[in-house]
């Protein structure tokens, strides 16, 4: 009975998270700031803001892993939930398939050192390429990169189950290292175990060594499927009563750890150099209020596209080959003076949370009148939400540079497209 409660409880939490993901990216309802609790988003936000709610969330994820193991991967990670759904679809193909037991995967340590090292060095551009939340957001928003990644994951799951989680995912690697010391873990009762191997066959991560009655807590994602399939009730999940093995740093482990630290140090320097390179290559575009400047934004934006999907005006566009981060496009609409949705929902701190009144004073661009095209209709004067555009009879509209915030409302009503909106290099809050 206890096993059933654990299994169905985890399933209900995972299902709730999946529904919330669908609401946020599909129906565009964001009732709960779920994505602030995604590991990379919380870490990136913590780097941007320092002490605050993001670090509390990050610490909560660490504590969660120390208590229950990699439960994050089977309940809160959108990409993890997608893989679990795929395994349900592919279950008939797994009858003769067993995930290979994984004790250590040194390559994942090096990959994680490179990706997180570059993040702490100053840029998220490498990490966001494989971050599970970013990839899921990309796919849910219809971005080609995310769709391609999801196709690759689908093929990988068909042949190797959750190979991505155990061998590639940098978040999983970090949480796995933390989970090695977790209090709750899956145990195999050697007195009850008949060594049938069914638990190992059902394990999607290759975390069970049934011959030695052990479970690798580092790779186990706590899906709890093994509990449901053991016919002899030899498996249990809970606080471990076993005495932990004394710490024994072997020579091989010491060398491996040293090499990972060297790679991490190199990645820190490489990340700093990469962030400067990215800053030099940015294209000046209009950014959402709260983004600050293009150089910082390019190195902070996860490209999860949550803001793209939830923008009421549809002016926030996905990254492309020319602009590798989200940006504003006024071709079809303008930035609503009374909306700051993107600032409210950005989980990574790339768009800083600001109040509506602050947003209404944040200069993100400047409107400019082309007098050769202007027909002096005066529509721009009427539509300006800040009421700063003036026009005398027989003259062209005048837009004061130091009062225009660049919302684009005037350009959207101009019948002859005489008004253009030019991006500002650094956003400022007007007095």
N, C-alpha and C positions, 0 to 999 in steps of 0.2 A: 504493500500500500504506500509506504514511504517513497519507494522508487517511482510509483505512478505520479505522486504529487510533484516530485522534483521534475520529472520528464514533462508533464503537462504544464507545469508552472513555467519552465523555461520556454516551452513552445508558445505559450500565450504571450509572454514578454516579447519574444522574437516576432510573433505575428503582429503585435501592436506596433512595434518599431517599423515593420514592413509597411503597414497601413499608413503610418505617419509619413514615411518616405514617399509613398504614392501620392498622398494628399499635397505634400509640399511641392513636388515636382510635376505632378499631373494636374490635379484640380486647382493647385495653387492656393491651398489653404495651409497656413503654417500655425497651428494652434499651440504647438509646444516647441521651444527652442532646442529640439533634439540634437541638431547638428553642432551646436556649441560643445556638446559632450563627445564629439568625435576626436580621437586622440591627436591627430596632426593639427586639426583646427584649433583645439584647446592649447596645444603647445605653441603654435604660431601666434595665436592671440596673446598668450602669456609673454612671448618674446617682445611683441609690439607694446603691450601696456604695462608689463611688469606685474607687480602684485595686484590681484583682483580676482574677479569671479572666474576668469579663465584658468588661473593657477589652482583655484579651489576645485574646479572640475577636473583638471589634470591630476591633482593629488587624489581625488576621489576614485579615478580610474586606476591609479596605482594601488590604492588601498583595496579596491575591489579585486584586483588581481592577486594581491597578497593574501586575501581571505579565501577567494573561491577559485583561483587559477584563471585561465584564459576564457572566462565566461563572456567577456566583451566580444570575442570573436564569434560566438554563437547566439548572441542576443542583441548587440548594439551595432554591429558592423553591417552596413547595407550590402557590401559585396559578399560577406560571409553568408548572409541570409539568401542571397541569390544562388550561391553555390549549393546551399542546403536544398533549395527548391529544385535545382537541377538534379541532385542526387535522388530525389524522390521520383523524378521523371525517368531517370536512368536505372532505377533499382533492379529491373529485370536483366540488365546487361552486366550486373555486378555479381552474379551467382558464382562465377568461377574466379572472380577477381579479388585479390587481397592487397591492400596498400602495404608496401614494404615497410618494415619496422625502421623507424628513424631514431637514432640515438643522438647524433650530433650532425649539424649541417654547417660546417665552417664557412662555406661560401655565403650563406645568408648573413653571417656576422660581418663579413667584409662589405657586402652590399649595404647593409644597414649602417655601418660606420661611414661609408661614403655619402649616403643620402642624408643622414642626420647631421653629419659633420658639415656638409655644405649648407644645411639649414641654419645651424648655429654660426656658420661663417658669414651668413647674410642674405641667402637667397633660398626660396622654396621651389625654384624652377625644376630641379632634378627630382625632388621628393614627390612633387605633385604628379609626376608621370606614372607613379606606381602606388601612390597612396590610395587605399581601398575606398575611402569616402569620396575623394576627388574623381576617381574613375567611375564610381557609381553615379555621382552627380552628372558627369559628362554624358554617360549613357542615357540616363533618365531624361536629360534635356535634349537629346537627339544630336549631340556633338559627334562628329565622325571619329575622333580619337577614342572617345569612350565606347562607341559602338564596336570599333575594331578590337579594342581591348576585351570587351565582353565576349566577342566571338572567340577570341583566343582562350579566354577563361573557360568558355563552354566546352571547347575541344579538350582542354586540359582536364576538366572535371570528368569528362566521359572516359578518359583513359587512366587518369591518375587521382581521381577524387579531389581532395583538398590539398593538392600538391603546392598550389600557390601560397596557401596559408603556412605551410611548413618549410618551404624552401625559398620563397621569394619575398613575401610580404614583410616590409621593414617594421610595420607596426606589430605584426604578429611576433617577429623576432624579439623586439623589445619586451613585449608583454610576456613572451615565453621565458625570457631570462628572469623577469620579476616573479613569474609563477613557479619557478623552481623552488622558491621558498614559501609557497602558499600553504595555508593551514588546512584548507579543504582539498582533498584529492581522491581520486578513484583508487580503490585498493582491491586486490585479488586475494581471497582467502585460499591459501594453498591446501587446506584440509578439505574444502568443498570442491575445488577446481578439478575437473576431469580431463583437462588439457584437450578439449575438443577443438579449440581454436576458433569457435564461432564469434567470440568477442573481437578477436583480431581481424576476422574477415569483415565484420560490420564497421570497424573503426575507420573513419574516412581519412585519418591523419597518419596511420601507421604508428600509433603511439603505444600499442599494447604488445608486450613480449610475453605471451602466455606460457611459453616454455619455462621462463624464469619467474613467472607470477609477478611481473612488474609493469607499471604504466609510466611512460615518460611524461611527467607533468609539464615539461617545457613545450612539447608539441601537441598535447591534448587540449582541444578547444572546448571541452566540457559540453559536448552535444548530448551526452548521457545515453546515447543509443545502445551502447554496450550493456547497460543495466537492464534494458528491456529484452535483450536477446540471450542473456545467460540463463539457460534452463536449470541450472543447479544453484542459482542464487549465490554464486561465489563472489560476485562483484558488489561493491558498495561505494557510496560517495558521501563524504562527510569529513569532519575534523579527524586528522590522522592521530592515532594513539601510538604509532610506531616511533621508536627512537631513531632520530635522524642520524645518518652516518656522519662521523666526524669529518671536518673539513680536511681534505688531503689534496694539496696542490701538486699535481704531477708535473714532471718536466715538460711533457707534451702540452699540457694545459697552459703552463706558464709561457711557453714560446708562442702558442696560439693567441693568448691574451695580449702578449706584447706586440705581436704583429697587428692585431686589431687596433690597438691604441696608436700604433704608428700610422696606420691607414686613417684613423680618425683625425689625428693631428694634421696629416696632409690634406684631408678633406676640408678641415677648417680653413686652412690657407687657400685651398682651391675655391672654396665657397666665397671667400672674401673677394678673390680675383674675379670669379664669375659674376658676382653681384655688381661689381664695377663695370664689367663688360656689358651686362644686361642694361645697366643704367645708361651707358653710352649709346646703345642701339635702340633705345625706346623711341617710338614715334609719338609726336605730340598730338594727342587726341583729347577729346572732352571726357572727363572722368566723373563718376558720381560724387556728389558732395560728401566729404569725409575721407576721400582717397588721398588727400594731401598733394602729392606730386607724382608724376608718371614714373620717375626713377624708383621711388620706394614702392609704389603700387605694383610695378612689374615684378618686383622681387618678393612681394607678399601675397598676391592674389593666388588662390588655390585653383582658380578656374573650375570651381564646382558648379557654377552656373545657377546657383540658387537665386541670385538676384535677377538673372536673366529671365527665369521662369516666373518670378513673382512681381516683376515690374508692371504696374497697371497700364503705363503708356507704351510699353513694348519698345522702349528706346535703348535699353541696355542690350548690347549685342555680344555674341560669343566671340571668343578668341579666334583669330585666323592666322594665316601665314605672314601677313603684314603686321598685325598687332596681336602678339601672343598673350593677351589678357583682355578681360571684358572692357567695354568702352561704351560711350553714348553716341547715338546716331540720330540726328534730328531730321532726317530726310522725310519721315512719315509722321512725326509728332514732336512733342517738346517735353521738357521736364516739368511736371505738375508742381506748381508753387506750394501746394498744400500736401505734398507727399514726401515722405522720407523712408519709404519701405525698405529700400536697399540697405540703408544704414541700420535699420532695426534688425535685419535678418542675417547680415554677413557674419559667419562664424569665425573667420580667421583674423579679423582685425584689419584686413586690407582696406575696408571701408569702415572708418571709425564710427561708433554709435554717437549720433548727435541729436539734439532736440529739433523739433520742427522749426522753432524760431531761429535756431542757429543755422539750420539748413537754408532758411529764407534769406540769410545774410551772407552765405558762403559764395564767394565768387569762383565759379568753375570755368567761366569763359566770358567773352565780350561780344556783344552784338555790334555789327558795323553796317552802316547804310551806304549802298552804292548809288550815288546821286545820278549817275547816268541811266540807271534803270528805274529809279523811284518815280512814281506818278503822283506823289504827294496826296495820297488818299486819306492818310491819317489813321488807318486801322491799327497800326502798331501802337499809337498813342493810347488808344482805347483798351487794347488787350494787355498792355504791360502790367503785371501784377504788383509791381513796386511803384507804379505811377511816376516813373522818373523820365519818361520820354516826353519831350516838349516839341511843339511845332507852331510856328506863327503862320499867319495867312500868307500864302505865296512862297513859303520857304520849305526846305526839306526838314524831316524830323531830326532832332538832336538827341543822341544817346550819350549821356555822360559816362566816361570810362570808369571813373572811380565809384559809380553807384550801380552799374549794371552787373548782375550776377551771372548772366549768360544762360538763362533758363530756356531761351529759344521760343518763347510764346509769341514774340513780335514777328519772328521769321516765319512761324507757322501760318500766320494770317496774311502775310504779304502776298498780294495777288500776282506780283510780277517777279517774285524771288529777288528783290532788291536788297534784302537783309541777309547777311551771312553771320555765322557765329564762330568766332575764333577761340581755340582753347588757350587757357592761361597756363603758364609753366608751373606755377605753384598756387594752390588754392589759398585764399585768405578770407577771413571773416570781416566783413565791412562793419564800420561803426554805425 
